[in-house]
């Protein structure tokens, strides 16, 4: 990656979809009118395509034979005839890998959703994550610049710029230097020595992150694992049955104790939601964790800021290491560091990213002065 030292040209990114020739769109549609068409990725973007084109299939090598998605047949890549048009609709995890797959099948007839948007916008809607980024960066650019200036190293600044550029354009080419490396999430060299640390796993899911932590840092003191989904928590207990000193806490974390609606059946994406089908009890980290020298990790599907408000005592007084997911809502890139630094300005900020798309970005807050 280039070690960019200035915040990106937002205006240039905002112009990405403007000024396209209407004739070019008509030419593209005419040139491909007689070709079979397929897409890869089952999401809001591919659903939008169905309003504009008739597709012969969605490529899914693992689908049950004869199955379909929104009325479109699921087919293996081997069933796609030469000369077909391939549309890459992947945006969140593996858009670069999917682009390579599409090119290997369709060659010059492989396109990304972003490329089609450049041709067909505003007829074809932009991805929702792009719309949100454009709106927030237009209003809050100074907040993003302030975070950029606080980032500790050139790699963090480069990642920040690249992610903002991708979120403003959905241009898959932006993400060419990234890979899917979920196994490295939360465990970076700049964290230093974590022996004798208390690990606070907020959004513990099935115990996968706690398992990694305990394996990497066997000298840890204790683990608090918060997971409100009974199904997920049962899986975590099974996974960690031979791991010492883990407190399994069947609660969510928030800014105050209480009851919230929750979507319990979305696996790792289970989250607090106004439309949730279940109710869960929540607590605060300040009331539930009576420990010092903590490493607090949060991936709460957009509830991180609320949970941090319930940990303000720890942040002010205990100065814990923090690893906070900031990717669920684009404004979290600045709202979360703004809040944490308002409580405790003595942090060094790092940013790392763990997929080829917009998901799995973690901001790290490392005490500049180690806690006593």
C-alpha positions as CSV (number, residue, x, y, z in Angstrom):
1,X,0.0,0.0,0.0
2,X,1.1,3.6,-0.6
3,X,1.9,5.4,2.7
4,X,-0.5,8.3,2.1
5,X,0.2,11.2,4.5
6,X,-2.8,13.4,3.4
7,X,-6.4,12.7,3.7
8,X,-7.9,11.6,0.4
9,X,-9.5,13.8,-2.2
10,X,-13.1,13.5,-1.2
11,X,-14.4,15.7,-4.1
12,X,-12.7,13.5,-6.7
13,X,-14.3,10.4,-5.2
14,X,-17.7,12.1,-5.1
15,X,-17.3,12.7,-8.9
16,X,-16.8,9.0,-9.5
17,X,-20.3,8.4,-10.8
18,X,-20.9,11.7,-12.4
19,X,-20.5,12.9,-16.0
20,X,-21.1,9.5,-17.6
21,X,-22.2,9.5,-21.3
22,X,-25.8,8.3,-21.7
23,X,-24.8,7.0,-25.1
24,X,-22.2,4.7,-23.5
25,X,-24.9,3.2,-21.3
26,X,-27.1,2.6,-24.4
27,X,-24.2,1.1,-26.3
28,X,-23.4,-1.3,-23.4
29,X,-27.0,-2.5,-23.1
30,X,-27.2,-3.0,-26.9
31,X,-23.9,-4.8,-27.1
32,X,-24.9,-7.3,-24.4
33,X,-28.6,-7.6,-25.1
34,X,-28.2,-11.0,-26.8
35,X,-25.7,-12.5,-24.2
36,X,-26.6,-14.7,-21.3
37,X,-26.2,-12.9,-18.0
38,X,-25.1,-14.2,-14.6
39,X,-24.3,-12.5,-11.3
40,X,-22.2,-13.5,-8.3
41,X,-23.4,-12.5,-4.8
42,X,-26.8,-12.6,-3.2
43,X,-27.3,-9.2,-1.6
44,X,-29.1,-5.9,-2.0
45,X,-27.0,-5.0,-5.1
46,X,-27.8,-8.1,-7.0
47,X,-31.5,-7.6,-6.0
48,X,-31.3,-4.2,-7.6
49,X,-30.0,-5.7,-10.8
50,X,-33.1,-7.8,-11.1
51,X,-35.2,-4.7,-11.6
52,X,-33.2,-3.8,-14.8
53,X,-32.0,-7.0,-16.4
54,X,-33.1,-10.6,-16.9
55,X,-30.6,-13.1,-15.6
56,X,-30.0,-16.7,-16.6
57,X,-28.6,-17.6,-13.2
58,X,-26.7,-16.7,-10.0
59,X,-23.4,-18.5,-9.7
60,X,-23.3,-20.6,-6.6
61,X,-21.1,-23.8,-6.6
62,X,-22.5,-24.9,-3.3
63,X,-26.2,-24.4,-3.9
64,X,-28.6,-27.4,-3.9
65,X,-29.3,-28.5,-7.5
66,X,-32.6,-26.9,-8.7
67,X,-32.6,-24.2,-6.1
68,X,-33.1,-20.5,-6.8
69,X,-32.8,-17.0,-5.3
70,X,-35.4,-14.4,-6.0
71,X,-36.6,-16.4,-8.9
72,X,-33.2,-16.8,-10.5
73,X,-31.7,-20.3,-10.8
74,X,-28.6,-21.1,-8.8
75,X,-26.0,-22.6,-11.1
76,X,-22.4,-23.8,-10.8
77,X,-19.7,-21.9,-12.6
78,X,-19.3,-24.9,-14.9
79,X,-22.8,-24.3,-16.3
80,X,-21.9,-20.8,-17.6
81,X,-21.5,-20.8,-21.4
82,X,-18.6,-18.9,-23.0
83,X,-19.3,-15.3,-23.9
84,X,-21.7,-14.8,-21.0
85,X,-21.8,-11.5,-19.1
86,X,-20.7,-11.8,-15.4
87,X,-21.6,-9.2,-12.8
88,X,-19.7,-9.2,-9.5
89,X,-22.0,-8.0,-6.8
90,X,-19.7,-8.9,-3.9
91,X,-18.9,-5.9,-1.7
92,X,-18.4,-6.8,1.9
93,X,-15.9,-9.8,2.2
94,X,-14.3,-11.0,-1.0
95,X,-15.0,-8.6,-3.9
96,X,-11.4,-8.9,-5.2
97,X,-11.4,-12.7,-5.2
98,X,-14.9,-12.7,-6.8
99,X,-13.6,-10.3,-9.5
100,X,-10.9,-12.7,-10.3
101,X,-13.4,-15.5,-10.5
102,X,-15.7,-13.5,-12.7
103,X,-12.8,-12.6,-15.0
104,X,-11.8,-16.3,-15.3
105,X,-15.3,-17.2,-16.4
106,X,-16.4,-14.2,-18.4
107,X,-13.1,-12.6,-19.5
108,X,-13.8,-9.2,-21.1
109,X,-17.5,-9.6,-20.3
110,X,-16.9,-9.6,-16.5
111,X,-18.0,-6.4,-14.7
112,X,-18.5,-5.2,-11.2
113,X,-21.6,-3.6,-9.8
114,X,-19.7,-0.4,-9.4
115,X,-18.8,-0.4,-13.1
116,X,-22.4,-0.8,-14.0
117,X,-23.4,2.0,-11.7
118,X,-20.9,4.3,-13.5
119,X,-22.7,3.5,-16.8
120,X,-26.3,3.4,-15.6
121,X,-26.5,5.7,-12.5
122,X,-28.9,7.1,-11.4
123,X,-31.0,4.4,-13.1
124,X,-29.1,1.8,-11.1
125,X,-28.9,2.7,-7.4
126,X,-25.6,3.0,-5.6
127,X,-24.9,0.4,-2.8
128,X,-26.3,1.5,0.5
129,X,-22.8,1.7,2.1
130,X,-21.7,4.1,-0.6
131,X,-24.8,6.3,-0.1
132,X,-24.1,6.4,3.6
133,X,-20.4,7.3,3.2
134,X,-21.2,10.1,0.7
135,X,-23.7,11.6,2.9
136,X,-21.6,11.5,6.1
137,X,-18.3,12.5,4.5
138,X,-20.0,15.5,2.9
139,X,-21.2,16.7,6.3
140,X,-18.5,15.6,8.6
141,X,-15.3,15.7,6.6
142,X,-13.4,17.6,9.3
143,X,-14.1,14.8,11.8
144,X,-12.6,12.2,9.4
145,X,-9.6,14.5,8.9
146,X,-9.1,14.8,12.6
147,X,-9.0,11.0,13.1
148,X,-6.7,10.6,10.1
149,X,-4.3,13.1,11.7
150,X,-4.4,11.1,15.0
151,X,-3.5,7.7,13.4
152,X,-0.1,6.5,14.6
153,X,1.5,5.0,11.6
154,X,1.6,5.3,7.8
155,X,-0.1,1.9,7.4
156,X,-3.1,3.1,9.4
157,X,-3.3,6.2,7.3
158,X,-3.1,4.3,4.1
159,X,-5.8,1.9,5.2
160,X,-8.0,4.7,6.3
161,X,-7.7,6.5,2.9
162,X,-8.2,3.3,0.9
163,X,-11.3,2.3,2.9
164,X,-12.8,5.7,2.5
165,X,-12.2,5.7,-1.2
166,X,-13.8,2.3,-1.5
167,X,-16.8,3.3,0.6
168,X,-17.3,6.3,-1.7
169,X,-17.0,4.4,-4.9
170,X,-17.4,0.7,-4.4
171,X,-14.5,0.4,-6.9
172,X,-13.1,-3.1,-6.4
173,X,-9.7,-2.0,-7.7
174,X,-9.2,0.0,-4.5
175,X,-9.0,-3.1,-2.5
176,X,-6.5,-5.1,-4.6
177,X,-3.8,-5.1,-1.8
178,X,-6.1,-6.5,0.8
179,X,-6.9,-10.2,1.6
180,X,-9.3,-12.0,3.9
181,X,-7.4,-12.7,7.1
182,X,-10.0,-13.0,9.8
183,X,-7.7,-15.2,11.9
184,X,-5.4,-12.2,12.5
185,X,-8.2,-9.9,13.7
186,X,-7.6,-8.3,17.2
187,X,-4.0,-9.7,17.4
188,X,-1.4,-7.2,16.1
189,X,2.3,-6.8,17.0
190,X,1.8,-3.3,18.3
191,X,-0.4,-4.6,21.1
192,X,2.8,-5.7,22.9
193,X,3.0,-8.1,25.8
194,X,-0.4,-9.2,26.9
195,X,0.6,-11.6,29.6
196,X,-1.3,-11.0,32.9
197,X,-4.0,-9.1,30.9
198,X,-7.7,-9.5,31.6
199,X,-9.5,-10.1,28.2
200,X,-13.0,-8.7,27.9
201,X,-14.7,-10.3,24.9
202,X,-17.8,-8.3,24.0
203,X,-19.7,-10.1,21.3
204,X,-18.0,-13.4,22.2
205,X,-20.1,-15.3,19.6
206,X,-19.0,-19.0,19.8
207,X,-15.7,-18.3,21.7
208,X,-13.5,-18.2,18.6
209,X,-11.8,-14.9,19.5
210,X,-11.3,-15.9,23.1
211,X,-9.8,-19.2,22.0
212,X,-7.3,-17.4,19.8
213,X,-6.5,-15.0,22.6
214,X,-5.9,-17.7,25.2
215,X,-3.7,-19.7,22.8
216,X,-1.6,-16.7,21.8
217,X,-1.2,-15.3,25.3
218,X,-1.2,-18.2,27.7
219,X,-0.1,-16.0,30.6
220,X,-3.4,-14.1,30.6
221,X,-5.1,-13.6,34.0
222,X,-8.8,-14.0,33.2
223,X,-11.5,-13.7,30.5
224,X,-14.9,-12.1,30.7
225,X,-17.0,-13.4,27.7
226,X,-20.2,-11.5,27.1
227,X,-22.7,-13.2,24.7
228,X,-26.5,-12.7,24.9
229,X,-27.4,-15.4,22.4
230,X,-28.0,-18.7,24.3
231,X,-27.2,-20.7,21.2
232,X,-23.9,-18.9,20.7
233,X,-23.0,-19.0,24.4
234,X,-23.6,-22.8,24.5
235,X,-21.2,-23.2,21.5
236,X,-18.7,-21.0,23.3
237,X,-18.9,-23.2,26.5
238,X,-18.3,-26.3,24.4
239,X,-15.4,-24.7,22.5
240,X,-13.7,-23.4,25.6
241,X,-14.4,-26.3,27.9
242,X,-10.7,-26.9,28.5
243,X,-9.7,-23.3,28.7
244,X,-9.0,-21.9,32.2
245,X,-10.4,-18.8,33.9
246,X,-13.3,-17.9,31.6
247,X,-16.4,-16.2,33.0
248,X,-19.3,-16.9,30.6
249,X,-21.8,-14.0,31.0
250,X,-25.2,-14.5,29.3
251,X,-25.7,-10.7,28.9
252,X,-25.3,-8.1,26.3
253,X,-23.3,-4.9,27.0
254,X,-24.7,-1.4,26.7
255,X,-24.7,2.1,28.2
256,X,-27.0,1.1,31.1
257,X,-28.5,-2.1,32.5
258,X,-31.9,-3.1,31.1
259,X,-33.8,-5.1,28.5
260,X,-33.3,-4.7,24.8
261,X,-34.7,-6.3,21.7
262,X,-32.3,-8.7,20.0
263,X,-32.0,-10.7,16.8
264,X,-30.7,-14.1,18.2
265,X,-30.5,-16.2,15.1
266,X,-28.0,-14.4,12.8
267,X,-24.9,-16.3,14.0
268,X,-21.9,-14.0,14.3
269,X,-24.1,-11.1,13.1
270,X,-26.6,-11.4,16.0
271,X,-27.4,-7.9,17.2
272,X,-29.5,-5.5,19.1
273,X,-32.3,-4.5,16.9
274,X,-35.7,-2.7,17.2
275,X,-37.2,-5.4,15.1
276,X,-35.5,-8.2,17.1
277,X,-37.6,-11.3,17.9
278,X,-36.2,-11.8,21.4
279,X,-35.5,-9.7,24.5
280,X,-32.1,-9.8,26.2
281,X,-30.8,-8.4,29.5
282,X,-27.8,-6.1,29.2
283,X,-25.3,-4.8,31.6
284,X,-22.4,-2.3,31.5
285,X,-18.7,-3.2,31.5
286,X,-18.2,-0.8,34.4
287,X,-20.6,-2.8,36.6
288,X,-19.7,-6.3,35.4
289,X,-15.9,-6.2,35.1
290,X,-14.1,-5.6,38.4
291,X,-10.5,-5.8,37.1
292,X,-7.6,-3.7,36.0
293,X,-5.1,-4.2,33.2
294,X,-7.8,-5.0,30.7
295,X,-7.9,-5.6,26.9
296,X,-11.4,-4.9,25.7
297,X,-12.5,-6.2,22.4
298,X,-15.9,-5.2,20.8
299,X,-17.7,-6.4,17.7
300,X,-21.3,-5.7,18.4
301,X,-22.9,-5.2,15.0
302,X,-23.2,-1.4,15.4
303,X,-23.8,-1.2,19.2
304,X,-20.2,-0.5,20.0
305,X,-20.7,3.2,20.9
306,X,-23.4,2.4,23.4
307,X,-21.3,-0.3,25.0
308,X,-18.3,2.1,25.2
309,X,-20.6,4.5,27.1
310,X,-21.1,1.8,29.6
311,X,-17.3,1.4,30.0
312,X,-16.4,5.0,30.5
313,X,-15.1,4.4,34.0
314,X,-12.7,1.8,32.8
315,X,-11.5,4.0,29.9
316,X,-11.0,7.1,32.1
317,X,-9.4,5.4,35.1
318,X,-8.1,2.0,34.0
319,X,-6.8,3.0,30.5
320,X,-7.4,-0.4,28.9
321,X,-6.2,-1.5,25.5
322,X,-9.2,-1.3,23.2
323,X,-9.9,-3.1,19.9
324,X,-13.2,-1.8,18.5
325,X,-15.0,-2.7,15.3
326,X,-15.8,0.5,13.4
327,X,-17.1,-0.8,10.1
328,X,-20.8,-1.3,10.8
329,X,-21.7,2.4,10.3
330,X,-19.3,4.7,8.5
331,X,-19.7,7.4,11.0
332,X,-18.2,5.1,13.6
333,X,-14.8,5.8,12.0
334,X,-14.9,9.2,13.7
335,X,-17.6,8.9,16.4
336,X,-15.9,6.1,18.3
337,X,-12.4,7.6,18.5
338,X,-14.0,11.0,19.2
339,X,-15.8,9.6,22.2
340,X,-12.9,7.5,23.6
341,X,-10.5,10.4,23.3
342,X,-12.9,12.7,25.1
343,X,-12.6,10.3,28.0
344,X,-8.9,9.5,27.8
345,X,-6.8,11.4,25.3
346,X,-3.7,9.5,26.1
347,X,-4.1,6.8,23.4
348,X,-2.2,5.9,20.3
349,X,-4.6,5.0,17.4
350,X,-4.0,2.3,14.8
351,X,-6.3,1.0,12.1
352,X,-6.3,-2.5,10.5
353,X,-8.6,-4.2,8.0
354,X,-9.2,-7.9,7.5
355,X,-11.2,-8.4,4.3
356,X,-11.3,-7.3,0.7
357,X,-14.5,-5.4,1.1
358,X,-16.1,-2.9,3.5
359,X,-16.5,-5.2,6.5
360,X,-14.1,-6.1,9.4
361,X,-12.2,-2.9,10.2
362,X,-10.8,-2.6,13.7
363,X,-9.5,0.5,15.4
364,X,-7.0,0.0,18.2
365,X,-6.4,2.3,21.1
366,X,-3.1,1.6,22.8
367,X,-2.2,3.5,26.0
368,X,0.6,5.9,25.3
369,X,1.5,5.7,28.9
370,X,1.2,2.1,30.2
371,X,-1.3,1.8,33.1
372,X,0.2,1.3,36.5
